[in-house]
């Protein structure tokens, strides 16, 4: 049996009980932070005087007033929530969770069963642990200030931590556990702590932190629990990166987020540098000279361009832009130009390989923030009101094997796109010669 990824031993005695702990200060948080970091002087003084409770309160006050770090993915001055997001937030109060676009939300019980598997689809089990309903809950709280959302988020956050411990197990140990009463616990590790899901939580918890930080339910004691759990996530991803592909890109991007947004951690610099090193290496490996991503799936192409762009934008927003070479920045821009040539006038793209049809306009809006001088990207970001359409009509991307034929760039244009390229990576399908008109 293939050896499972090495993970940190963190097995709680309360695992087999239904008791939810009361919030309690976790002193480990102070040992994980660089208390000499600018702004933490009062925290440092109180902690070394042995006054951990007041030190935690000072730490909470520090974060509530911190202005030096920017979260570019959340603008608190323009938070909005869609009708669907509001439904997800309200349903989550009753433990009915939105997990996967392919399934209706399922109820996971009053005493949440994080191992419930209503349909034997691995994606449903994996994606439960991405907690997609937490940010809608955060938006609902921030806009309404109704404490029920924050209180329930804290409860679910802590309940998940308690019921999904990390276990260090190798193949032989897993065989033993598989025949013991802890089989379900060992099996759950493979879903709850897969590096991709762990990294997803690593990024999303930044937005949750931003949205819930002002809540009375976000206490100083809970802050220490949050920080210890956050570091556990970062440490796990750092030592268990996926071997290759888009999973690796996601994980690296999210490590950059962690290192940039929480520079107070002693290991923050190594998190940031690790992610940047991987993305700098992988962009040269995964992107062809014509701008196409090597999976030859336009959905994953856009997602990977997003990863490269988001990492760069987070770094740029907080003063680390120079840690990416100019060649990296140019490649990201080439990926976007490649993609806009393969968009239809309604901001969709062909369903070659595993791609599913999605509207791309919001992506162009985000991309133009990083490339404001690119006239073509701005043209797509503004529905043609600003910028300039590409000079070309038809276009062939000879390495990637995508060809587009069009008689214009406006909404009435006639366009045919053909896929006729090499054997791509994971999400590429043997559909050469197919076209969309």
C-alpha positions in Angstrom: 0.0 0.0 0.0 1.3 3.5 -0.9 2.5 5.4 2.2 0.2 8.1 3.3 1.5 11.7 3.5 3.3 12.3 6.7 1.2 14.5 9.1 1.5 15.8 12.6 0.3 13.8 15.6 -2.5 15.7 17.3 -4.9 13.2 18.7 -7.4 14.5 21.3 -8.8 12.3 24.0 -12.2 14.0 23.6 -12.5 12.6 20.1 -14.9 9.9 21.1 -17.1 12.1 23.2 -19.9 14.5 22.1 -18.8 17.2 24.5 -17.8 20.5 22.9 -15.2 22.3 24.8 -15.8 25.8 26.3 -13.5 28.3 24.8 -10.1 28.3 26.5 -6.9 30.2 26.0 -4.3 28.2 24.1 -0.9 29.4 25.3 0.9 27.7 22.4 -0.2 30.6 20.3 2.4 32.9 21.9 5.2 30.5 21.2 4.3 30.4 17.5 4.4 34.2 17.1 7.3 36.5 16.9 6.4 38.7 19.8 9.1 41.1 18.8 7.1 41.9 15.6 6.3 45.6 15.4 3.0 46.3 17.1 3.2 43.3 19.5 5.1 45.2 22.2 2.2 45.1 24.7 1.5 41.5 24.0 5.1 40.7 24.5 5.3 42.5 27.9 2.2 41.0 29.3 3.1 37.5 28.2 6.5 37.6 29.7 5.0 39.0 32.9 3.0 35.7 33.1 -0.3 37.5 32.3 -1.5 35.3 29.4 -5.1 36.3 29.6 -4.4 40.0 29.2 -1.8 39.2 26.6 -4.4 37.5 24.5 -6.8 40.4 24.9 -3.9 42.7 23.7 -3.3 40.4 20.7 -7.0 40.6 19.7 -6.9 44.3 20.0 -3.8 44.4 17.8 -5.5 42.4 15.0 -8.7 44.4 15.3 -6.7 47.6 14.7 -4.0 46.3 12.3 -3.8 48.4 9.2 -0.4 47.3 7.8 -1.6 44.2 6.1 -4.1 44.2 3.2 -6.5 41.4 2.3 -7.1 42.2 -1.4 -9.8 39.5 -1.7 -12.2 41.2 0.8 -13.2 44.9 0.6 -15.1 45.6 3.8 -16.5 48.8 2.4 -18.3 46.9 -0.4 -19.4 43.6 1.0 -22.4 42.1 -0.7 -24.2 38.7 -0.4 -26.2 37.0 -3.1 -29.5 35.4 -2.5 -27.9 31.9 -2.9 -25.1 32.8 -0.4 -27.7 34.0 2.1 -29.5 30.7 1.7 -26.3 28.8 2.3 -25.6 30.9 5.4 -29.1 30.4 6.9 -29.2 26.7 6.1 -25.8 26.3 7.8 -27.3 27.5 11.0 -29.2 24.2 11.0 -26.2 22.2 9.9 -27.4 21.9 6.3 -24.2 22.5 4.4 -23.6 23.5 0.8 -20.7 21.2 -0.2 -20.6 20.6 -3.9 -22.3 22.1 -6.9 -23.4 18.7 -8.1 -25.5 17.9 -5.1 -28.2 19.6 -3.0 -27.1 20.6 0.5 -27.3 17.8 3.1 -28.0 18.0 6.8 -25.1 16.7 8.9 -27.0 16.4 12.2 -27.4 18.5 15.3 -24.2 17.0 16.6 -22.3 17.5 13.4 -21.1 14.3 11.8 -18.1 15.4 9.7 -17.7 11.8 8.4 -21.2 11.6 7.0 -21.1 10.4 3.4 -24.6 10.7 1.9 -23.5 9.9 -1.6 -20.4 7.7 -2.2 -18.6 10.4 -4.3 -15.1 11.2 -3.0 -15.5 14.8 -4.1 -18.5 15.2 -1.7 -16.4 13.9 1.1 -13.3 15.9 0.3 -15.2 19.2 -0.3 -17.2 19.0 2.9 -13.9 19.9 4.5 -13.5 23.1 2.5 -16.3 24.7 4.5 -17.7 26.6 1.6 -20.6 28.0 3.7 -18.3 29.7 6.2 -17.6 32.8 4.0 -21.4 33.3 3.2 -21.9 33.1 7.0 -19.3 35.8 7.4 -20.9 38.0 4.9 -24.3 37.5 6.5 -22.8 38.5 9.8 -20.9 41.5 8.6 -23.9 42.9 6.8 -26.5 42.2 9.5 -24.4 42.2 12.7 -26.7 39.3 13.8 -24.5 37.5 16.3 -26.2 34.1 15.5 -24.0 33.7 12.4 -20.7 34.5 14.3 -21.7 32.3 17.2 -22.5 29.4 15.0 -19.4 29.9 12.9 -17.2 29.7 16.0 -19.1 26.6 17.2 -18.7 24.8 13.9 -15.0 25.9 13.5 -14.1 24.5 16.9 -16.3 21.4 16.4 -14.5 20.6 13.2 -11.0 21.0 14.9 -12.1 18.7 17.7 -13.5 16.0 15.5 -10.9 16.0 12.8 -7.5 15.5 14.4 -4.3 14.9 12.5 -2.8 11.5 12.9 0.7 10.4 11.8 0.3 7.0 10.2 2.3 5.0 7.7 1.0 2.1 5.5 1.7 -0.6 8.1 0.0 1.5 10.9 -3.0 2.1 8.6 -3.4 -1.6 8.0 -3.6 -2.1 11.8 -6.0 0.8 12.3 -8.2 -0.4 9.5 -9.1 -3.4 11.6 -9.5 -1.5 14.8 -12.2 0.7 16.3 -10.3 3.7 15.1 -10.7 2.7 11.4 -13.1 5.6 10.7 -10.7 8.1 12.3 -7.8 6.9 10.2 -9.9 6.9 7.0 -11.2 10.4 7.8 -7.6 11.8 7.8 -7.4 11.1 4.1 -10.4 13.3 3.4 -10.1 16.0 6.0 -6.4 16.6 5.7 -5.7 16.1 2.1 -3.2 18.9 1.3 -5.6 20.5 -1.3 -8.4 20.8 1.2 -6.0 21.9 3.9 -4.7 24.7 1.7 -8.3 25.7 0.7 -9.1 26.2 4.4 -5.8 28.1 4.8 -6.9 30.7 2.3 -10.5 30.9 3.2 -9.8 31.3 6.9 -8.1 34.6 6.0 -11.5 35.9 4.7 -13.3 34.4 7.7 -10.9 36.1 10.0 -11.5 39.4 8.2 -15.3 39.1 8.3 -15.8 37.8 11.8 -13.0 39.7 13.7 -15.2 42.4 15.0 -17.8 40.0 16.5 -18.1 39.6 20.3 -18.0 35.8 19.6 -14.5 36.2 18.3 -13.0 36.3 21.8 -9.3 36.6 22.8 -9.4 32.9 23.8 -10.8 31.9 20.5 -8.1 33.9 18.7 -5.4 31.8 20.3 -7.2 28.6 19.3 -7.6 30.0 15.7 -3.9 30.9 15.4 -2.7 27.5 16.7 -5.0 25.7 14.2 -4.0 28.0 11.4 -0.3 27.3 12.0 -1.1 23.5 12.1 -2.7 23.9 8.6 0.3 25.8 7.2 2.8 23.4 8.7 0.9 20.4 7.2 0.8 21.9 3.7 4.4 22.9 3.8 5.5 19.4 4.5 3.0 17.6 2.3 2.8 19.5 -1.0 1.3 17.6 -3.8 3.8 16.3 -6.3 2.7 18.2 -9.3 -0.2 19.8 -11.3 -2.8 22.3 -10.3 -3.1 20.9 -6.8 0.5 22.0 -6.2 -0.2 25.4 -7.6 -3.2 25.9 -5.3 -1.2 24.8 -2.3 1.7 27.1 -3.1 -0.5 30.1 -3.7 -2.3 29.6 -0.4 1.0 29.3 1.5 1.9 32.7 0.0 -1.4 34.0 1.4 -0.6 32.6 4.8 2.9 34.0 5.0 1.8 37.5 3.7 -1.4 37.9 5.8 0.0 36.6 9.0 3.6 37.9 9.1 3.5 37.7 12.9 4.1 33.9 12.8 7.8 33.0 13.3 7.6 30.7 10.2 5.7 33.3 8.0 8.7 34.1 5.9 9.4 30.5 5.1 5.8 29.9 4.1 5.8 32.9 1.7 9.2 32.0 0.2 8.2 28.3 -0.2 5.1 29.2 -2.2 6.9 31.8 -4.3 9.7 29.4 -5.1 7.2 26.7 -6.3 5.1 29.1 -8.4 8.2 30.5 -10.1 9.3 27.0 -10.9 6.0 25.6 -12.0 5.0 28.5 -14.2 8.0 27.7 -16.4 7.1 24.0 -16.4 3.3 24.3 -16.8 2.8 27.1 -19.3 3.7 26.7 -23.0 5.4 29.6 -24.9 2.1 30.4 -26.6 0.5 31.0 -23.2 -1.5 27.7 -22.9 -1.4 25.7 -19.7 -0.3 22.1 -20.1 -3.6 20.5 -19.1 -5.2 21.9 -22.3 -8.5 22.4 -20.5 -9.7 26.0 -20.7 -11.4 25.8 -17.3 -8.2 24.7 -15.6 -6.3 27.2 -17.7 -8.3 30.0 -16.3 -8.0 28.6 -12.8 -4.2 28.4 -13.0 -4.0 31.9 -14.4 -6.0 32.9 -11.4 -3.6 31.2 -9.1 -0.6 32.9 -10.6 -2.4 36.2 -10.6 -3.8 36.0 -7.1 -0.5 35.1 -5.6 1.2 38.0 -7.4 -1.6 40.4 -6.4 -1.5 39.4 -2.7 2.3 39.9 -2.7 2.0 43.2 -4.6 -0.6 44.5 -2.2 1.7 44.0 0.7 5.1 45.0 -0.7 6.5 41.7 -1.9 6.0 42.3 -5.6 9.8 42.2 -6.3 10.0 38.6 -5.2 8.5 37.5 -8.5 10.7 37.9 -11.6 9.6 39.9 -14.6 9.4 36.7 -16.7 6.7 35.4 -14.2 4.6 38.5 -14.6 4.9 38.4 -18.4 3.9 34.7 -18.5 0.7 35.4 -16.4 -0.2 38.2 -18.9 0.4 35.9 -21.8 -1.9 33.3 -20.2 -4.7 35.9 -20.0 -4.2 37.0 -23.6 -4.3 33.4 -24.7 -7.6 32.9 -22.8 -9.3 36.0 -24.0 -8.7 34.8 -27.6 -10.7 31.7 -26.7 -13.7 33.4 -25.2 -17.0 33.8 -26.9 -18.8 37.2 -26.8 -21.0 36.0 -23.9 -17.9 35.5 -21.8 -17.9 31.7 -22.0 -15.4 29.3 -23.6 -15.6 26.0 -25.4 -16.1 22.8 -23.3 -13.0 21.0 -24.6 -11.5 18.4 -22.4 -13.0 18.5 -18.9 -14.0 22.2 -19.1 -17.5 23.2 -18.0 -19.1 26.4 -19.3 -18.7 29.3 -16.8 -19.0 33.1 -17.2 -15.5 34.7 -17.1 -16.2 38.4 -16.8 -15.4 38.6 -13.1 -12.0 37.0 -13.9 -11.2 39.7 -16.4 -12.2 42.4 -13.9 -9.7 40.9 -11.4 -7.0 40.4 -14.0 -7.2 44.0 -15.2 -6.3 45.2 -11.6 -2.9 43.6 -12.0 -2.5 44.6 -15.7 -4.2 48.0 -16.0 -2.1 49.0 -19.0 -3.1 46.0 -21.1 -5.7 47.4 -23.5 -7.0 43.9 -24.5 -7.6 42.8 -20.9 -9.4 46.0 -20.1 -11.6 45.7 -23.2 -12.8 42.4 -21.8 -13.1 43.6 -18.3 -15.4 46.5 -19.3 -17.6 44.9 -21.9 -15.7 46.8 -24.6 -16.4 50.2 -23.1 -12.7 50.8 -22.4 -9.4 49.5 -23.8 -9.0 48.0 -27.3 -10.0 44.8 -28.9 -7.2 42.6 -30.1 -5.9 43.5 -33.6 -6.1 39.9 -34.8 -9.3 38.1 -35.7 -8.4 34.5 -36.3 -5.6 33.1 -34.2 -3.7 29.8 -33.9 -1.9 28.7 -30.8 0.4 26.2 -32.4 2.0 24.6 -29.3 -1.2 24.2 -27.4 -3.2 23.3 -30.4 -6.2 25.7 -30.1 -7.4 27.6 -33.2 -10.0 30.3 -33.3 -11.7 31.8 -36.4 -13.9 34.9 -36.0 -15.2 37.8 -38.0 -15.2 40.3 -35.2 -15.0 40.9 -31.4 -18.5 42.3 -30.8 -21.5 40.5 -29.4 -22.8 39.7 -32.9 -19.6 38.0 -34.1 -19.5 34.6 -35.6 -16.8 32.4 -34.1 -15.5 28.8 -34.5 -12.9 27.3 -32.2 -11.1 24.0 -32.8 -9.0 21.8 -30.5 -6.2 20.0 -32.3 -3.2 19.8 -30.0 -0.8 17.4 -28.2 -1.6 14.9 -25.5 -2.1 17.2 -22.4 -1.9 16.4 -18.7 -4.6 15.2 -16.3 -7.8 17.1 -17.4 -7.1 16.8 -21.1 -9.4 14.5 -23.1 -8.9 12.8 -26.5 -11.2 15.2 -28.3 -8.9 16.6 -30.9 -10.8 17.7 -34.0 -13.9 18.8 -32.1 -15.1 22.3 -32.5 -17.7 24.8 -31.2 -19.4 27.4 -33.4 
